[in-house]
Amino acid sequence: MVHTVSVIPVSGGWAVNALAIAAPMVFFSGAKAEAAARRLAETLAHRGETAEIRIFLRDGSLAGRFVCAPMTELPMAS
C-alpha cells in the first residue's frame, strides 16, 4: 500500500492530510507543512511502507510529488 501525504491550502494556512494520521495538521507556513509531510513520509518509510507526498498550490494545481520508499539494507561487500 502506498500512503498519500498531501499538503493542501486551507483558510489561514496549509494542512497536511493523510490516512496515517488521525486528523489533519494545520500550519501557518507552507514550509512548515512541507517539513511535517516529509517527517511523516520518512516515518512511514522507516516502518517499511511507501509514502507519496503531494504538494498543492493555492489554485489547487499539483506543484510536486515526492516518493519515500522503504529503507532496505545493502549487501555487505566481501
C-alpha positions as CSV (number, residue, x, y, z in Angstrom):
1,M,0.0,0.0,0.0
2,V,1.2,3.5,-0.9
3,H,0.3,6.1,1.7
4,T,-0.6,9.5,0.2
5,V,0.5,12.5,2.3
6,S,-1.0,15.8,0.9
7,V,0.0,19.4,1.6
8,I,-3.0,21.5,0.7
9,P,-4.0,25.1,1.2
10,V,-6.6,25.9,3.8
11,S,-8.1,29.1,5.1
12,G,-5.3,30.9,7.0
13,G,-2.5,28.4,6.2
14,W,-1.6,24.9,5.0
15,A,-2.7,21.4,6.1
16,V,-1.0,18.1,6.0
17,N,-3.6,15.3,5.4
18,A,-3.1,11.5,5.3
19,L,-4.9,8.4,6.3
20,A,-1.9,7.5,8.6
21,I,-2.8,10.4,11.0
22,A,-6.0,10.9,13.0
23,A,-6.6,14.5,11.9
24,P,-5.1,17.0,9.5
25,M,-2.2,19.0,10.9
26,V,-2.5,22.7,10.1
27,F,0.3,25.2,9.8
28,F,0.6,29.0,9.1
29,S,3.7,28.3,6.9
30,G,3.8,26.2,3.8
31,A,7.4,25.4,4.5
32,K,6.5,24.0,8.0
33,A,3.7,22.0,6.4
34,E,6.1,20.5,3.8
35,A,8.6,19.7,6.6
36,A,5.9,17.9,8.6
37,A,4.8,16.0,5.5
38,R,8.4,14.9,4.9
39,R,8.8,13.7,8.5
40,L,5.6,11.7,8.3
41,A,6.6,10.1,5.0
42,E,10.1,9.3,6.3
43,T,8.5,7.7,9.4
44,L,6.3,5.5,7.2
45,A,9.3,4.6,5.1
46,H,11.3,3.5,8.2
47,R,8.3,1.3,9.1
48,G,8.7,-0.4,5.7
49,E,5.8,1.4,3.9
50,T,5.9,3.6,0.8
51,A,4.7,7.2,1.0
52,E,4.0,9.7,-1.7
53,I,4.0,13.4,-0.8
54,R,1.8,15.6,-3.0
55,I,2.1,19.3,-2.6
56,F,-0.7,21.5,-4.0
57,L,-0.7,25.3,-4.8
58,R,-3.3,27.7,-3.6
59,D,-5.0,27.4,-7.1
60,G,-5.4,23.7,-6.5
61,S,-2.8,22.6,-9.0
62,L,-0.2,20.0,-8.2
63,A,3.2,21.6,-7.5
64,G,5.2,18.5,-6.9
65,R,5.3,14.8,-5.9
66,F,7.9,13.0,-3.9
67,V,8.2,9.4,-3.0
68,C,9.7,8.0,0.2
69,A,10.4,4.3,-0.3
70,P,11.0,1.8,2.4
71,M,14.6,1.6,3.7
72,T,16.4,-1.6,2.6
73,E,19.7,-3.0,3.8
74,L,22.6,-3.1,1.3
75,P,24.5,-6.3,1.0
76,M,27.9,-6.2,2.7
77,A,30.9,-6.2,0.5
78,S,33.2,-9.2,0.8
